[in-house]
Protein backbone atom coordinates (compact mmCIF):
# COMPACT_ATOMS: atom_id res chain seq x y z
CA UNK A 1 0.00 0.00 0.00
CA UNK A 2 2.88 2.36 0.76
CA UNK A 3 4.27 1.86 -2.76
CA UNK A 4 0.83 2.55 -4.24
CA UNK A 5 0.54 5.79 -2.26
CA UNK A 6 3.99 6.87 -3.44
CA UNK A 7 3.08 6.06 -7.05
CA UNK A 8 -0.20 8.00 -6.74
CA UNK A 9 1.67 10.99 -5.32
CA UNK A 10 4.24 10.89 -8.11
CA UNK A 11 1.45 10.62 -10.68
CA UNK A 12 -0.22 13.75 -9.34
CA UNK A 13 3.07 15.58 -8.82
CA UNK A 14 3.89 15.18 -12.49
CA UNK A 15 0.85 17.20 -13.48
CA UNK A 16 1.27 19.91 -10.82
CA UNK A 17 4.78 21.14 -11.53
CA UNK A 18 3.62 24.60 -12.65
CA UNK A 19 2.59 25.58 -9.11
CA UNK A 20 4.12 24.79 -5.75
CA UNK A 21 2.38 22.31 -3.46
CA UNK A 22 1.17 23.38 -0.01
CA UNK A 23 3.57 22.58 2.83
CA UNK A 24 1.25 19.96 4.33
CA UNK A 25 1.55 16.25 4.99
CA UNK A 26 -1.67 15.66 6.94
CA UNK A 27 -4.94 16.98 5.54
CA UNK A 28 -6.22 19.88 7.69
CA UNK A 29 -9.71 19.91 9.18
CA UNK A 30 -12.49 22.00 7.67
CA UNK A 31 -12.66 25.42 9.35
CA UNK A 32 -15.24 28.19 9.47
CA UNK A 33 -17.81 26.37 7.32
CA UNK A 34 -21.10 28.33 7.17
CA UNK A 35 -23.36 25.74 5.50
CA UNK A 36 -23.26 22.21 4.15
CA UNK A 37 -25.19 21.25 1.03
CA UNK A 38 -26.12 17.70 -0.04
CA UNK A 39 -24.78 16.35 3.27
CA UNK A 40 -24.71 16.76 7.05
CA UNK A 41 -21.46 18.34 8.37
CA UNK A 42 -18.37 16.23 7.71
CA UNK A 43 -14.88 16.19 9.21
CA UNK A 44 -11.57 14.84 7.97
CA UNK A 45 -11.14 12.81 11.15
CA UNK A 46 -14.47 11.05 10.56
CA UNK A 47 -13.39 10.22 7.00
CA UNK A 48 -10.36 8.12 7.97
CA UNK A 49 -10.43 4.88 6.03
CA UNK A 50 -11.78 6.66 2.94
CA UNK A 51 -10.00 8.21 -0.02
CA UNK A 52 -11.02 11.87 -0.06
CA UNK A 53 -10.97 14.33 -2.96
CA UNK A 54 -11.28 18.01 -1.96
CA UNK A 55 -12.28 20.39 -4.76
CA UNK A 56 -12.01 24.15 -4.14
CA UNK A 57 -14.32 26.11 -6.46
CA UNK A 58 -16.48 29.22 -6.87
CA UNK A 59 -19.67 29.21 -8.89
CA UNK A 60 -18.83 32.27 -11.04
CA UNK A 61 -15.45 30.77 -12.07
CA UNK A 62 -15.69 29.46 -15.65
CA UNK A 63 -12.69 27.13 -15.16
CA UNK A 64 -14.43 25.61 -12.13
CA UNK A 65 -17.70 25.17 -14.03
CA UNK A 66 -15.91 23.44 -16.91
CA UNK A 67 -14.19 21.07 -14.45
CA UNK A 68 -17.38 20.15 -12.56
CA UNK A 69 -18.45 17.27 -14.87
CA UNK A 70 -15.07 15.63 -14.18
CA UNK A 71 -15.54 15.94 -10.40
CA UNK A 72 -19.12 14.65 -10.65
CA UNK A 73 -17.90 11.71 -12.75
CA UNK A 74 -15.38 10.75 -10.07
CA UNK A 75 -18.04 10.95 -7.37
CA UNK A 76 -20.62 8.86 -9.23
CA UNK A 77 -18.05 6.27 -10.35
CA UNK A 78 -16.23 5.69 -7.06
CA UNK A 79 -18.55 6.78 -4.22
CA UNK A 80 -19.47 3.12 -3.56
CA UNK A 81 -15.83 1.98 -3.80
CA UNK A 82 -14.39 4.09 -0.97
CA UNK A 83 -14.10 7.63 -2.40
CA UNK A 84 -15.59 10.71 -0.74
CA UNK A 85 -15.74 13.92 -2.81
CA UNK A 86 -16.22 17.26 -1.05
CA UNK A 87 -16.56 20.55 -2.87
CA UNK A 88 -15.36 23.55 -0.85
CA UNK A 89 -17.06 26.66 -2.19
CA UNK A 90 -14.65 29.53 -1.50
CA UNK A 91 -16.03 32.84 -2.85
CA UNK A 92 -14.15 35.34 -4.97
CA UNK A 93 -16.91 37.99 -5.12
CA UNK A 94 -19.32 39.41 -2.54
CA UNK A 95 -22.48 37.81 -4.01
CA UNK A 96 -20.92 34.35 -3.65
CA UNK A 97 -21.33 34.65 0.14
CA UNK A 98 -25.11 34.25 -0.21
CA UNK A 99 -26.20 30.64 0.57
CA UNK A 100 -29.22 31.00 -1.72
CA UNK A 101 -26.96 31.87 -4.66
CA UNK A 102 -24.68 28.92 -3.95
CA UNK A 103 -27.65 26.56 -3.56
CA UNK A 104 -29.08 27.74 -6.89
CA UNK A 105 -25.72 27.23 -8.61
CA UNK A 106 -25.39 23.72 -7.18
CA UNK A 107 -28.79 22.87 -8.65
CA UNK A 108 -28.09 24.52 -12.00
CA UNK A 109 -24.69 22.83 -12.45
CA UNK A 110 -26.01 19.50 -11.18
CA UNK A 111 -23.66 18.94 -8.23
CA UNK A 112 -24.75 15.93 -6.15
CA UNK A 113 -21.73 15.44 -3.85
CA UNK A 114 -21.31 17.26 -0.50
CA UNK A 115 -20.44 20.96 -0.68
CA UNK A 116 -19.04 23.00 2.22
CA UNK A 117 -19.58 26.77 2.10
CA UNK A 118 -16.31 28.46 3.07
CA UNK A 119 -17.47 32.11 3.03
CA UNK A 120 -14.70 33.43 5.30
CA UNK A 121 -12.01 31.44 3.41
CA UNK A 122 -10.97 29.75 6.67
CA UNK A 123 -10.66 26.32 5.05
CA UNK A 124 -9.02 27.89 1.97
CA UNK A 125 -6.27 29.30 4.22
CA UNK A 126 -6.01 26.14 6.36
CA UNK A 127 -5.19 24.20 3.19
CA UNK A 128 -2.81 26.97 1.98
CA UNK A 129 -4.81 27.09 -1.24
CA UNK A 130 -4.42 29.87 -3.84
CA UNK A 131 -6.36 28.70 -6.90
CA UNK A 132 -9.78 28.04 -8.43
CA UNK A 133 -10.28 25.20 -9.21
CA UNK A 134 -7.89 23.20 -7.02
CA UNK A 135 -8.08 19.49 -6.22
CA UNK A 136 -6.37 17.78 -3.27
CA UNK A 137 -6.21 14.00 -2.89
CA UNK A 138 -6.08 12.47 0.61
CA UNK A 139 -5.38 8.80 1.37
CA UNK A 140 -7.14 6.50 3.85
CA UNK A 141 -4.82 7.61 6.68
CA UNK A 142 -5.57 11.31 6.19
CA UNK A 143 -2.28 12.05 4.39
CA UNK A 144 -2.17 14.57 1.56
CA UNK A 145 -1.03 12.58 -1.48
CA UNK A 146 -1.03 15.28 -4.16
CA UNK A 147 -2.81 18.17 -5.78
CA UNK A 148 -3.81 19.60 -9.14
CA UNK A 149 -4.62 23.20 -10.04
CA UNK A 150 -6.81 24.29 -12.95
CA UNK A 151 -8.38 22.23 -15.69
CA UNK A 152 -7.06 19.14 -17.53
CA UNK A 153 -5.05 16.28 -16.01
CA UNK A 154 -8.27 14.30 -15.49
CA UNK A 155 -6.78 10.92 -16.44
CA UNK A 156 -3.97 11.29 -13.91
CA UNK A 157 -6.30 12.26 -11.06
CA UNK A 158 -8.65 9.37 -11.80
CA UNK A 159 -5.80 6.87 -11.95
CA UNK A 160 -4.32 8.17 -8.68
CA UNK A 161 -7.72 7.61 -7.06
CA UNK A 162 -7.96 4.12 -8.56
CA UNK A 163 -4.51 3.23 -7.22
CA UNK A 164 -5.48 4.27 -3.70
CA UNK A 165 -8.71 2.25 -4.01
CA UNK A 166 -6.81 -0.83 -5.19
CA UNK A 167 -8.24 -0.72 -8.72
CA UNK A 168 -6.42 -1.22 -12.02
CA UNK A 169 -5.29 1.89 -13.86
CA UNK A 170 -7.21 3.09 -16.90
CA UNK A 171 -5.48 3.58 -20.27
CA UNK A 172 -4.38 7.09 -21.22
CA UNK A 173 -6.95 9.17 -23.06
CA UNK A 174 -9.91 7.88 -21.07
CA UNK A 175 -11.05 11.33 -19.94
CA UNK A 176 -13.04 13.68 -22.15
CA UNK A 177 -11.18 16.31 -24.16
CA UNK A 178 -10.73 19.65 -22.43
CA UNK A 179 -11.05 22.99 -24.15
CA UNK A 180 -7.70 24.79 -24.07
CA UNK A 181 -7.23 28.53 -24.72
CA UNK A 182 -5.17 29.49 -27.74
CA UNK A 183 -1.74 31.12 -27.50
CA UNK A 184 -1.87 34.78 -26.49
CA UNK A 185 -5.51 34.70 -25.40
CA UNK A 186 -6.65 37.52 -23.14
CA UNK A 187 -6.21 36.76 -19.41
CA UNK A 188 -8.97 37.28 -16.84
CA UNK A 189 -9.80 40.98 -16.42
CA UNK A 190 -11.18 42.50 -13.21
CA UNK A 191 -13.10 45.79 -13.36
CA UNK A 192 -13.01 46.67 -9.65
CA UNK A 193 -10.11 48.69 -8.27
CA UNK A 194 -8.84 45.74 -6.20
CA UNK A 195 -6.74 43.70 -8.61
CA UNK A 196 -7.93 45.72 -11.60
CA UNK A 197 -6.48 44.51 -14.89
CA UNK A 198 -6.86 45.85 -18.42
CA UNK A 199 -8.39 49.27 -17.69
CA UNK A 200 -8.21 51.30 -20.89
CA UNK A 201 -10.36 54.44 -20.45
CA UNK A 202 -8.67 57.81 -20.53
CA UNK A 203 -9.88 58.60 -17.02
CA UNK A 204 -8.68 57.06 -13.73
CA UNK A 205 -9.84 53.57 -12.79
CA UNK A 206 -9.68 54.26 -9.05
CA UNK A 207 -12.69 54.17 -6.72
CA UNK A 208 -15.35 56.78 -7.35
CA UNK A 209 -18.09 57.94 -9.72
CA UNK A 210 -17.13 59.81 -12.88
CA UNK A 211 -17.87 60.12 -16.57
CA UNK A 212 -15.69 57.88 -18.71
CA UNK A 213 -14.76 57.88 -22.37
CA UNK A 214 -13.35 55.32 -24.80
CA UNK A 215 -9.96 56.09 -26.39
CA UNK A 216 -9.69 56.49 -30.14
CA UNK A 217 -7.81 53.18 -30.35
CA UNK A 218 -8.43 50.54 -27.69
CA UNK A 219 -5.48 48.16 -27.29
CA UNK A 220 -5.94 44.39 -27.17
CA UNK A 221 -6.55 42.94 -23.67
CA UNK A 222 -8.07 46.27 -22.61
CA UNK A 223 -11.61 47.39 -21.68
CA UNK A 224 -13.01 50.93 -21.58
CA UNK A 225 -16.12 52.50 -20.09
CA UNK A 226 -18.25 55.25 -21.66
CA UNK A 227 -20.75 57.36 -19.73
CA UNK A 228 -21.37 57.61 -15.98
CA UNK A 229 -19.98 54.65 -14.01
CA UNK A 230 -19.00 54.01 -10.40
CA UNK A 231 -15.80 52.07 -9.68
CA UNK A 232 -15.75 50.09 -6.42
CA UNK A 233 -13.23 47.59 -5.10
CA UNK A 234 -15.03 44.64 -6.73
CA UNK A 235 -17.03 45.97 -9.69
CA UNK A 236 -17.94 48.78 -12.07
CA UNK A 237 -21.58 49.92 -11.74
CA UNK A 238 -23.59 51.74 -14.40
CA UNK A 239 -24.79 54.88 -12.60
CA UNK A 240 -27.09 56.06 -15.38
CA UNK A 241 -28.90 54.57 -18.36
CA UNK A 242 -27.47 54.49 -21.88
CA UNK A 243 -23.86 53.74 -20.98
CA UNK A 244 -21.39 51.55 -22.84
CA UNK A 245 -18.48 49.19 -22.29
CA UNK A 246 -15.97 48.19 -24.94
CA UNK A 247 -13.46 45.36 -24.77
CA UNK A 248 -10.79 44.33 -27.26
CA UNK A 249 -9.90 40.71 -26.62
CA UNK A 250 -8.33 37.65 -28.20
CA UNK A 251 -10.31 34.45 -27.54
CA UNK A 252 -13.01 32.29 -29.07
CA UNK A 253 -15.30 32.58 -26.05
CA UNK A 254 -16.12 35.47 -23.73
CA UNK A 255 -17.84 35.35 -20.32
CA UNK A 256 -18.86 38.14 -17.95
CA UNK A 257 -19.43 37.95 -14.19
CA UNK A 258 -22.22 40.45 -13.54
CA UNK A 259 -25.05 41.23 -11.16
CA UNK A 260 -28.35 43.11 -11.23
CA UNK A 261 -31.29 43.25 -8.83
CA UNK A 262 -33.80 43.55 -11.67
CA UNK A 263 -33.75 42.32 -15.26
CA UNK A 264 -31.40 44.47 -17.36
CA UNK A 265 -31.21 43.68 -21.10
CA UNK A 266 -27.85 44.17 -22.81
CA UNK A 267 -27.20 45.00 -26.45
CA UNK A 268 -24.16 42.88 -27.34
CA UNK A 269 -22.16 43.11 -30.56
CA UNK A 270 -18.81 41.52 -31.43
CA UNK A 271 -16.96 42.97 -34.43
CA UNK A 272 -20.19 44.80 -35.25
CA UNK A 273 -22.21 41.57 -35.39
CA UNK A 274 -25.20 41.26 -33.04
CA UNK A 275 -24.95 38.42 -30.53
CA UNK A 276 -27.80 36.51 -28.86
CA UNK A 277 -29.62 38.76 -26.37
CA UNK A 278 -28.36 38.74 -22.78
CA UNK A 279 -30.53 39.67 -19.79
CA UNK A 280 -28.68 40.13 -16.52
CA UNK A 281 -30.72 39.30 -13.43
CA UNK A 282 -29.14 37.87 -10.32
CA UNK A 283 -25.43 37.36 -9.73
CA UNK A 284 -23.59 34.84 -11.90
CA UNK A 285 -21.54 34.12 -15.01
CA UNK A 286 -23.05 35.18 -18.37
CA UNK A 287 -21.94 34.07 -21.85
CA UNK A 288 -21.42 36.99 -24.25
CA UNK A 289 -19.61 35.31 -27.15
CA UNK A 290 -19.35 31.61 -28.02
CA UNK A 291 -17.44 30.67 -31.17
CA UNK A 292 -14.45 28.75 -32.53
CA UNK A 293 -12.87 31.95 -33.89
CA UNK A 294 -9.80 32.37 -31.69
CA UNK A 295 -8.55 35.73 -32.88
CA UNK A 296 -8.79 39.41 -31.91
CA UNK A 297 -12.34 40.79 -31.46
CA UNK A 298 -14.05 43.98 -30.32
CA UNK A 299 -16.98 43.74 -27.91
CA UNK A 300 -19.45 46.62 -27.58
CA UNK A 301 -21.83 46.29 -24.66
CA UNK A 302 -24.63 48.87 -24.53
CA UNK A 303 -26.53 49.14 -21.25
CA UNK A 304 -29.98 50.77 -21.32
CA UNK A 305 -30.59 50.83 -17.53
CA UNK A 306 -28.67 51.89 -14.44
CA UNK A 307 -27.31 49.62 -11.68
CA UNK A 308 -25.70 46.88 -13.77
CA UNK A 309 -22.62 45.68 -11.84
CA UNK A 310 -19.80 44.12 -13.87
CA UNK A 311 -17.13 42.23 -11.91
CA UNK A 312 -14.88 40.54 -14.43
CA UNK A 313 -14.38 39.09 -17.91
CA UNK A 314 -13.03 35.59 -18.47
CA UNK A 315 -12.16 33.84 -21.71
CA UNK A 316 -11.98 30.42 -23.32
N, C-alpha and C positions, 0 to 999 in steps of 0.2 A: 504493500500500500504506500509506503514511503517513496518508493521509486515512481509510482504512478503520480503521486502528488508533485514530485519534482518535475516529471515530464509535463504535467498540466501547467505548472508554473512557467517552465521554459517555453511552452507553446504560446501562452498568453504574452510572455515577455517579448517574444519575437514580433508581436504585432503592436507593441506599445512603446517602441523605442523613441518615438518622436516627442514624448512627454515623460517627465520623471515620475516615478511611482511614489506614493505616499510612504513616509517612514513608519510603517506599521507592520507588525507581524501578527498580532491578534486583532480580530475584527472588533471595533468599538461598539458599544451599545448605542441604540437610538436615543437621541436627546431632544428635548423640547418639542416633541410631536404634538400638534394641535388636534388633529383628527386622524382617524383611520377609516379608510374606505374598503369595501369588499372583505373586511376581516375585523375580528376583535383585535385589540392591541397585542403586538408581538414583541418579543425580546430576543436578542442574539443568544442569551444564555439558555432560553427555552428551546432554541433551534439546534442545539448540539445533537449530533447524530444525523443531521441533514446537510446536504450541499445547499448553499444559499447563494443566490445571485441578487445583488443590490444594484438597482438601476436609478441613477439620479437623472431627473428630467424636469422640464417646465412646459406647460401646455401650449405656450405661444412660440416655442422653439421649433422651427421647421425641421432641424436635424433630428430632434427628439421624436417628432411625429413620424418622420420617415423610418426611424429605427423601431417604432413600437410593434409593428407586425412581427419582427424578429424576436422581440422579447416575449410577445404573446405566444409565438410558436414554441419557444423553449418551455414556457409554463405548461401549455396544453400537452406537449409531448412527454415531459418528464415529471410532472407533478405527482404522479402515482408511482414513480420509481425512486423517489428520495430527494427531489429538487424542490426548494422553496424559492419563489421569485417575489421580491418586494420592490415596488417602485417608491422612491423617495422624491416627492414633489417639492423642489426647492425653488422658490419664485425668483424671477429676475425683475419683474415689474410690479407696481403697487396692486393692480387689479388681480394678480395671481395669489394674493393673500386671502381672497374671498372663498370660503369653502363651497358656496353655491356654484361659483365659476369652475372650480376644480372638479366638482361632482358632475357638472354638465359636460366638461371636456372628457372625463373618464367614460361617460356614456356615449358621447359622440365618436370617440376614437375606438371604443369597444374594448377597453381594458377590463379584464376579469380577475387578475391577480391582486393581492393586497397592495394598497397604496397608503403610505404614511405622508401626512402633510407637514412639511418642515418649514413653516412660515418664517421663523426667526433664524433659519439657517444654522441651528445648533448642531444637527446631525451632519450637515454639509461640512462644518468646521471640524467636528469630531473625527471625520474621515479624511480630513485634509484635502477635500475635493476642490477642484477649480474649474470644472468643465461641465457643459451640457451637450449631449448625453455622456454619462460616464458609467461604466459597468465594473463591479468588483465581485470577484468570485471567492467564496469562503468554503473551506473544506469541512468535513464532519466534526473536526475538533475545534472549530472556530478560528482556524488560521487563515489569514489572507493569502490566497494562492497567487493572484494576479489581477490585472485590471486592463481595461480597454477604453479609450476616449474617442468619441465621435462615431461616425458611421463606418460600415464595412467591417471586415474581419469576422463575419458571422460564422463561417466554417470553423475557425480556430476556437472561438468561444464554445460552440456546440461540442466540439470534440474534447475540449478540456473538461466540460461538464460530464460527458460520457465516460471519460477516463476515471473521474472521481466516483462515478456511479457503478464502475465495474463493467461498462458496456464496450463493445467493439467500436473502434473509430469509423467514422463515415469517410467515403472517398472525397477528395478535393472537388470543389465545384458543386457541392450539394445545396448550398444556400442560394437564394434568389439573387439576381444581379442587382447591384446598387447603383443609383444614379450618381455620377461623379461630375463636379463642376469642371468646366474647361479651363485651360491655362489663362491666367490673367483676369479671371472673373472678378467682379466687384465684391469686396468683402462686406460683412455686415456693417450697416451704417446706423448710428444712433442719433436721434434728433435733439434729445434733451442735452442740457449743458454738462451733465455728468457723463464723461466718456464720449462726448460728442465727436463724431467722425464724419468727414465729407461735407461740412458746411460750406456752401458756395455763394451765398448772397453777399452783396456789397456791404451790408450793414453787419453789426456785431451779432454773434450767436450766443451771447451771454444771457443770463436770466433777465426777463423783463418783457414788456409789451411795446412793440414799435411797428412801424410800417416798413415792409421789406420790398426789395426789388430783385429781379433776375438779371444777372450780368449779360452783356451782349453775346458772350460765348461761354457756355457752361462746360467746364472740363469734365472728362470721364471720371467716374467714381465720386461725383459731386452732386448735391441736391441744393436747390434754392427755393426760397419762399417769396411769394408776391402778395401784397396786401397786408392787412393788420393781423399779426400773429403774436401769441405770448409764448416765450420760451421758459420752460421750467426745468428742473433737474432731470426729469424723466421723459418729457414729451414737448412737442410743439402743438399749441392749441389755436385753432382758427377763432379769432376774437369777433370777426364780423362775417357776414355772408359775402359770396362772390370773391373768394380768395383762390390762390393757385399755388401748386407745388410742382416744380420740375426736377427731374432726376435724369442724369446721363449715366447709364450703366452698361456693363458688359456681362451678359448672362442670357440663358434661354428662358429662365423662369424668374419671376419677381413676386415677392410676398411682402405684405405690410402688416405690422402689429399696430392696431388702432383701437380706439374706444369711442363710444358715443352713448349717451343716455337715451336718446331717441333715434329713430331711423333717419339717417343722413345719406341721401343718394350721392354718388360720385360720378363725375363725367371723366372717363379714363380713355386716353389715347396713347398709343405707342408708335412713334415714327409717323404721327399724323393719322394712324388707323384706329378707328374706334374699337374698344375692347368690350367684352360682355359687361353689362351693368353691374356695379358693386354697390350694395347698401350696407353701410356700417351701422350696426346696432349691437350693443354689448361690447365686451372686451376680449379680443382674440386675434388670431392670424387670418388675414384675408389674401386671397390670390388675385393679383392684378394683371399678370401676364404669364401665359403658359404655352410654351412653344418648344421647338427643337432648334431654334435659330440662335446659336451661341455667338453673338457678335455684339457690337456697340449699338445701343438703342437710346431713344429719348422718350421718357415718360412725361406726360402733362396731365396733372390731376387737378380738375376744377371742382371746387367745393361751393355749393350753393347756400349752405347754412352754417351758422356759427356753432362752436363748441365741439367740433371734431378734434380728437386728440390723437396725434400720430407719434408712436414711440420709436419705431425702427423699421428699416428695410432689410430683408434677407433675400438671398439669391440661390438659384440652383441651376 
